């Protein structure tokens, strides 16, 4: 156990959903190291809702624009008045470094993750390393895969956490395209899988950021059975859907990491040049040829994705009479 009883601890995690999911074991280690402390999380506005549902934090706040002088000064004043004993910077980014500088040399003890640096154009954003932070802070971080099952149980009885809230009935699968066009499988590819799903009695459900709505329109043009939920689910709702889904098909979207963390299984399509490692309990990664169309993604055919899902045993639930996803 580190620090004093009833001390104030600040955790910073502001690098997106993939980074938040990857930090699950680190969050757990910090809570275990400070069982009697008040632990506050500083994160992005979009992650505040799922962070409040976690068992690790007593308080969650959004990081202000650190380039705005007035907002930064007011925020720093609030942080100083909170008298934090330690800060765990799990992002290692510029915003956190500016915050450390603003707190001055007599601020709290600061433990920072090692930044992964800026990715090359078109490459995935790598998550920072916690190894050095764990060593210097005396933390014991488990090497387990992320497990965000708590995100499903947080609001499990709410009507808007059920598939039926979105008009989904019977077995369904999730299509989870990423926002970056250069790392995204084609609309034609997703539409091809969506048609296969419909023919097999599986409802194709598209989920992701609101910015993907036009991409969803492209898919729906060739697969009118598609249920388009882009921009309509928060992270907790998506976690609940992923837990119920038969499978997912993705291309390294942030939402795919969330789906894996609640036990959903599926196929990831990515470029052979993309160095980002996909770690999951039951996931198959498919790549196109080097130098192929769209970085190789465009040459991954829907029929091969469908065949892979079948070989993984993820279509067994609809081999005979249709089953609900939960009966899998």
C-alpha positions, -999 to 999 in steps of 0.1 A, spaced: 0 0 0 14 34 -11 10 68 4 -11 79 34 -46 69 42 -73 92 28 -48 109 5 -58 124 -29 -44 107 -60 -48 120 -96 -47 97 -126 -44 113 -161 -56 93 -192 -65 115 -221 -54 95 -252 -87 81 -265 -107 49 -261 -80 25 -272 -56 39 -246 -83 39 -219 -90 2 -226 -53 -7 -226 -48 10 -192 -74 -12 -175 -48 -32 -156 -29 -1 -146 -61 15 -132 -66 -16 -112 -30 -16 -99 -33 21 -88 -66 14 -69 -50 -17 -52 -20 4 -42 -42 31 -27 -72 13 -13 -82 41 11 -73 71 -12 -97 94 -31 -87 87 -67 -96 112 -94 -93 106 -131 -86 134 -156 -97 123 -191 -113 135 -223 -150 146 -223 -159 116 -245 -146 91 -219 -161 106 -188 -192 85 -189 -176 51 -191 -149 62 -166 -176 70 -140 -189 35 -143 -155 19 -135 -147 6 -100 -114 25 -99 -122 61 -95 -141 83 -70 -142 113 -92 -139 119 -129 -132 153 -147 -125 164 -182 -91 179 -192 -95 215 -203 -78 231 -233 -43 235 -219 -35 260 -247 -61 284 -233 -43 305 -208 -73 315 -187 -88 280 -186 -54 265 -178 -48 289 -149 -82 283 -134 -78 245 -137 -43 246 -121 -57 266 -92 -83 239 -87 -58 212 -88 -35 229 -63 -64 233 -39 -71 196 -41 -36 189 -27 -29 157 -46 -1 136 -31 7 117 -63 -1 120 -100 -1 90 -123 2 103 -159 -8 73 -180 -9 93 -213 26 108 -214 14 134 -239 20 171 -243 -11 182 -224 0 162 -193 35 176 -196 21 212 -198 0 205 -167 30 192 -148 49 224 -157 20 246 -147 19 229 -112 55 240 -107 85 223 -90 68 219 -57 38 200 -70 28 164 -62 50 134 -69 47 127 -106 49 93 -123 46 93 -161 42 66 -187 67 65 -216 52 82 -246 49 61 -278 56 91 -299 37 103 -329 28 75 -354 38 76 -390 11 88 -414 -15 62 -418 -2 41 -389 -20 32 -357 -16 53 -326 4 31 -302 -3 31 -265 23 43 -241 44 19 -220 37 16 -182 68 -4 -174 90 24 -162 61 41 -144 54 8 -125 90 4 -115 95 40 -102 61 41 -85 63 7 -69 32 -6 -87 25 -42 -96 6 -41 -129 -8 -74 -141 0 -84 -176 -35 -96 -183 -57 -86 -212 -81 -57 -206 -114 -68 -190 -141 -42 -190 -169 -65 -180 -177 -38 -154 -188 -16 -183 -216 -41 -190 -229 -46 -155 -228 -8 -146 -262 -2 -162 -273 -37 -171 -310 -31 -160 -314 1 -181 -337 -3 -211 -312 16 -233 -286 -11 -226 -307 -38 -243 -305 -46 -281 -343 -42 -283 -339 -5 -275 -324 -2 -311 -349 -25 -327 -325 -54 -327 -341 -88 -324 -326 -123 -327 -289 -129 -335 -268 -100 -346 -232 -91 -354 -213 -58 -351 -196 -40 -380 -170 -16 -365 -152 6 -390 -126 30 -379 -126 68 -385 -93 70 -404 -100 64 -441 -65 51 -448 -69 24 -422 -105 15 -430 -119 -15 -450 -141 -5 -479 -178 2 -478 -182 -25 -504 -164 -50 -481 -186 -42 -452 -217 -44 -474 -207 -78 -487 -204 -92 -451 -237 -74 -442 -255 -92 -471 -240 -126 -460 -252 -119 -425 -287 -111 -436 -289 -142 -458 -279 -163 -427 -305 -147 -405 -280 -125 -386 -289 -88 -383 -259 -65 -394 -254 -37 -370 -231 -8 -378 -217 11 -348 -191 38 -342 -185 75 -343 -211 100 -357 -186 110 -383 -191 75 -399 -227 82 -408 -220 89 -445 -198 58 -446 -228 39 -432 -250 53 -460 -225 38 -485 -228 4 -469 -266 6 -466 -269 14 -503 -257 -21 -511 -270 -37 -479 -304 -21 -470 -309 -45 -441 -281 -27 -422 -290 -12 -388 -270 20 -386 -262 31 -350 -233 54 -358 -233 82 -333 -262 67 -314 -244 47 -287 -222 58 -259 -193 35 -248 -214 17 -221 -242 10 -246 -217 -3 -271 -200 -25 -245 -234 -40 -238 -241 -46 -274 -207 -62 -280 -213 -86 -251 -245 -98 -267 -233 -99 -303 -223 -131 -321 -192 -115 -335 -176 -83 -348 -159 -73 -380 -135 -43 -377 -105 -27 -391 -86 -16 -360 -113 9 -348 -111 20 -312 -145 4 -307 -130 -29 -316 -107 -27 -286 -138 -21 -264 -156 -51 -279 -126 -74 -273 -124 -62 -237 -159 -75 -229 -153 -109 -246 -167 -103 -281 -149 -123 -308 -143 -115 -344 -122 -106 -374 -99 -76 -378 -89 -64 -413 -57 -43 -415 -29 -32 -437 3 -54 -436 22 -21 -430 1 -13 -399 24 -22 -369 -3 -20 -343 -8 -53 -325 -43 -66 -319 -45 -85 -287 -76 -105 -278 -90 -137 -265 -103 -149 -298 -96 -127 -328 -82 -134 -363 -64 -107 -381 -66 -106 -419 -43 -86 -442 -41 -80 -479 -10 -82 -500 19 -57 -497 14 -28 -520 -22 -37 -527 -52 -14 -532 -59 7 -502 -28 -5 -484 -39 -41 -489 -72 -37 -471 -92 -33 -504 -81 -68 -515 -96 -86 -485 -128 -101 -500 -160 -104 -479 -163 -141 -487 -130 -148 -470 -141 -128 -439 -173 -148 -438 -155 -180 -441 -131 -171 -413 -160 -162 -390 -175 -197 -398 -142 -214 -392 -139 -197 -358 -173 -213 -348 -190 -179 -345 -218 -188 -368 -228 -220 -350 -257 -203 -332 -275 -199 -365 -266 -232 -381 -301 -245 -372 -329 -226 -356 -319 -189 -350 -308 -183 -314 -306 -150 -295 -270 -137 -292 -272 -143 -254 -280 -180 -259 -246 -185 -276 
